[in-house]
């Protein structure tokens, strides 16, 4: 499979549901999803993620602003199934139809060769279960079938909403490697997920929204580096050391349940130098960088909910 360079753009997107003031689900949201990279689309429940994805796919009309696929609105794409593959839910299957039967119907409607059905079943690990009825599938198997459906047209862009939901640990690891391999082919991959620990292992870039507004956008590495690291310190003379550290400007010192000092605003090297100067013995000294979950919670705290 080969991918073409097709970027996704959200430009000043606003969506208000209802008349009058209505419910503002998305407000002046802008970001770009680049080819060859996996982008995580994150936000608390009700933050406007699903509305944004549905606008991208032409399922919802924006109140103002634009959503573009390769510079064009989805509805203007000449061959949408071969350009964008999307999986927004894993429940839209007839329970009495087999996975192969479901894919064959979709393929026939889009003029896709039947051989492609076998290919995508193998790609997502459903080759042996392809002739079983979907009604007997687990949630994880339906997730794989959703992904297979999205891949039928060999698209340049993939838009996936919670694709790891229902997968076991082995399946999650498979999905991570699979998405990264698709991006390595030059495809554009946008993934919405609440499994932040897995997102951190998968994505290159992150878009975080809160109450329909953008709160962070950029590479995963820049997002984490922009937060102050917490330095963990253990010392038999922790009280005296804490007093000395606390006298430094813009430094916060707290103590965890084990008695270790948690210091922000001062590097491990600076703390080590201070302890050496005061002849204070250290048993432990290391910086604990913020993981994605900590950054996400800090950026989206006090979430009140949006449509």
C-alpha positions in Angstrom: 0.0 0.0 0.0 1.3 3.5 -0.8 0.0 6.8 0.5 -0.2 10.2 -1.2 0.6 13.4 0.7 -2.8 14.7 1.8 -3.1 17.0 4.9 -6.1 17.6 7.0 -6.9 21.2 8.0 -9.4 22.7 10.5 -9.6 26.4 10.0 -11.4 28.7 12.4 -14.1 26.0 12.9 -17.2 26.9 14.9 -20.2 24.8 15.4 -23.3 25.9 17.3 -26.2 23.5 17.6 -29.7 24.9 18.0 -31.2 28.3 17.4 -30.3 31.6 19.0 -27.2 31.2 21.2 -27.7 27.4 21.0 -25.0 25.1 22.3 -21.5 26.0 21.1 -19.7 22.6 20.6 -16.6 24.0 18.8 -15.3 27.5 18.9 -12.8 29.0 16.4 -10.7 25.8 16.3 -7.7 25.6 14.0 -5.1 22.9 13.5 -3.4 20.9 10.7 -2.7 17.2 10.5 0.4 16.4 8.5 1.1 13.4 6.2 3.5 10.8 7.4 2.7 11.4 11.1 0.2 10.0 13.6 -1.7 12.8 15.3 -3.5 12.3 18.6 -6.8 14.3 19.0 -7.5 14.5 22.7 -10.0 16.2 25.0 -12.3 15.3 27.9 -15.8 13.9 27.2 -17.9 16.6 25.7 -15.0 18.7 24.5 -16.1 18.8 20.8 -13.8 16.0 19.4 -16.6 14.0 17.7 -18.3 17.2 16.3 -14.9 18.2 14.8 -14.4 14.7 13.2 -17.9 14.7 11.9 -17.3 18.2 10.3 -14.1 16.9 8.7 -16.1 14.0 7.2 -19.0 16.2 5.9 -21.5 14.7 8.3 -22.1 18.0 10.1 -22.1 21.4 8.5 -20.0 24.1 10.3 -21.6 27.2 11.6 -18.5 29.0 10.3 -14.9 28.1 9.3 -13.7 25.3 7.2 -12.5 21.6 7.4 -10.4 20.5 4.4 -9.0 17.3 3.1 -6.1 18.0 0.8 -7.3 21.5 0.4 -11.0 20.6 -0.4 -14.1 20.0 1.7 -14.9 16.4 2.1 -18.1 16.7 0.1 -16.2 18.0 -2.9 -13.8 15.0 -3.0 -14.0 13.2 -6.3 -13.3 9.8 -4.8 -13.8 10.1 -1.0 -13.5 6.4 -0.1 -10.1 6.2 -1.8 -9.0 9.5 -0.1 -10.3 9.1 3.4 -10.9 6.1 5.5 -12.9 6.7 8.7 -14.0 4.6 11.7 -16.1 6.6 14.1 -17.8 3.7 15.9 -17.7 -0.1 15.9 -21.5 -0.8 16.1 -22.8 -0.1 12.6 -22.8 -3.8 11.4 -25.7 -6.1 10.6 -25.3 -8.9 13.2 -26.5 -11.6 10.7 -23.9 -10.7 8.1 -20.4 -12.0 8.0 -17.4 -9.7 8.1 -16.6 -10.7 4.5 -20.1 -10.1 3.5 -20.1 -6.6 5.1 -16.9 -5.6 3.4 -18.1 -7.1 0.1 -21.2 -4.9 0.1 -19.1 -1.7 0.8 -16.6 -2.7 -1.8 -19.2 -3.3 -4.5 -20.9 0.1 -3.8 -17.6 1.8 -4.3 -16.4 -0.2 -7.3 -13.6 -1.8 -5.3 -12.3 -5.3 -6.5 -13.4 -8.2 -4.3 -9.8 -9.2 -3.9 -9.3 -6.1 -1.7 -11.8 -7.6 0.9 -9.4 -10.5 1.5 -6.5 -8.2 1.7 -8.0 -6.0 4.4 -9.2 -8.9 6.4 -5.6 -10.2 6.5 -4.3 -6.7 7.3 -6.4 -6.4 10.4 -6.0 -10.0 11.6 -9.6 -11.2 10.8 -8.7 -13.6 7.9 -9.8 -16.7 9.9 -12.9 -15.0 11.3 -14.0 -13.4 8.1 -16.8 -15.9 7.4 -18.2 -15.7 10.9 -21.3 -13.6 11.6 -20.5 -10.2 13.1 -23.2 -10.7 15.8 -20.8 -13.2 17.5 -17.8 -10.8 17.4 -16.3 -9.3 20.5 -15.9 -5.5 20.7 -12.2 -5.8 19.8 -13.1 -7.8 16.7 -15.7 -5.2 15.6 -13.0 -2.6 16.1 -10.8 -4.5 13.7 -13.7 -4.8 11.2 -14.2 -1.0 11.4 -10.6 -0.5 10.6 -10.8 -3.0 7.7 -13.8 -1.0 6.4 -11.8 2.2 6.6 -8.9 0.6 4.7 -11.0 -0.8 1.8 -10.3 2.1 -0.5 -6.5 2.1 0.3 -6.9 5.7 1.5 -4.3 8.4 2.0 -6.0 9.6 5.2 -7.3 7.7 8.2 -9.6 9.2 10.8 -10.2 6.9 13.8 -12.3 7.5 16.9 -11.3 5.4 19.9 -9.8 2.6 17.8 -8.2 0.8 20.8 -11.5 0.5 22.7 -12.2 -3.2 23.4 -8.8 -4.4 22.2 -6.8 -6.7 24.5 -3.1 -5.8 25.3 -1.9 -7.8 22.3 -4.4 -6.0 20.1 -3.4 -2.6 21.4 0.3 -3.3 20.7 -0.7 -4.5 17.2 -2.7 -1.4 16.5 0.1 0.9 17.7 2.6 -0.7 15.3 0.0 -0.8 12.5 -0.8 2.9 12.7 2.8 3.8 12.8 3.5 1.7 9.7 0.7 3.4 7.8 2.1 6.8 8.7 5.6 5.6 7.6 4.0 5.0 4.1 3.2 8.7 4.0 -0.4 8.5 5.1 -2.1 11.0 7.3 -3.4 9.4 10.5 -5.7 11.2 13.0 -6.6 9.3 16.1 -9.0 10.3 18.9 -8.5 8.3 22.1 -8.9 8.4 25.8 -6.1 5.8 26.4 -3.4 8.4 27.0 -0.7 5.9 28.0 -1.1 4.3 24.6 -1.4 7.6 22.7 2.0 8.6 24.2 3.6 5.5 22.7 1.9 5.9 19.3 1.6 9.5 18.2 4.0 12.1 16.8 1.8 15.2 17.3 -1.0 16.1 19.7 -4.0 18.3 19.4 -5.8 18.9 22.8 -9.1 20.7 23.0 -11.2 21.8 26.0 -14.8 23.1 25.8 -14.5 23.2 22.0 -11.4 25.4 22.1 -7.7 24.6 21.3 -5.5 24.4 24.4 -2.4 22.7 22.9 -1.1 21.8 19.4 2.3 20.6 18.4 4.7 17.7 18.6 4.4 15.3 21.6 8.0 16.0 22.6 7.5 19.8 22.6 4.3 19.4 24.7 6.1 17.4 27.4 9.2 19.6 27.4 7.1 22.7 27.9 6.1 21.5 31.4 8.2 21.9 34.4 9.7 18.5 35.5 9.2 17.4 39.1 12.5 16.5 40.9 12.2 13.7 43.5 14.7 14.1 46.4 15.4 11.8 49.3 17.7 12.7 52.1 18.2 11.8 55.8 18.3 15.6 56.4 15.2 16.4 54.2 13.8 19.1 56.6 16.9 21.3 56.4 17.2 20.7 52.6 13.5 21.5 52.1 14.0 24.8 53.9 17.0 25.7 51.8 15.2 24.8 48.5 12.1 26.7 49.5 14.1 29.9 49.9 14.8 29.9 46.1 12.7 32.1 43.9 9.7 30.4 42.0 10.4 27.0 43.5 7.7 24.8 45.1 8.5 22.0 47.6 6.1 19.4 48.8 6.4 16.0 50.4 4.8 12.8 49.3 3.5 10.0 51.5 6.9 8.3 51.6 8.7 11.4 52.8 10.4 12.2 49.5 10.6 15.9 48.5 8.9 16.8 45.3 10.5 19.9 43.8 9.3 22.0 40.8 11.0 25.1 39.5 14.6 23.8 40.1 16.6 21.3 38.2 18.2 18.2 39.7 21.6 19.6 39.0 20.8 22.8 40.9 19.4 20.8 43.9 22.5 18.6 43.9 24.8 21.6 44.0 22.8 23.1 46.8 22.9 19.9 48.8 26.7 19.6 48.2 27.3 23.2 49.3 25.4 22.6 52.6 27.0 19.2 53.1 23.6 17.4 53.0 23.6 13.7 52.0 21.3 12.6 49.3 19.9 9.1 48.9 17.9 9.8 45.7 17.8 12.6 43.2 16.1 12.4 39.8 13.8 14.4 37.5 10.5 12.9 36.7 9.3 14.3 33.4 5.6 14.8 33.0 3.9 12.0 31.0 1.1 12.8 28.6 -1.6 12.0 31.2 -0.2 14.6 33.6 0.1 17.2 30.9 -3.4 16.5 29.7 -5.0 16.7 33.1 -3.2 20.0 33.8 -4.3 21.5 30.5 -7.9 20.4 30.7 -8.7 20.7 34.4 -12.0 22.3 35.4 -13.6 20.9 32.3 -17.3 21.8 32.4 -18.4 19.9 29.3 -19.5 20.9 25.8 -21.6 19.3 23.1 
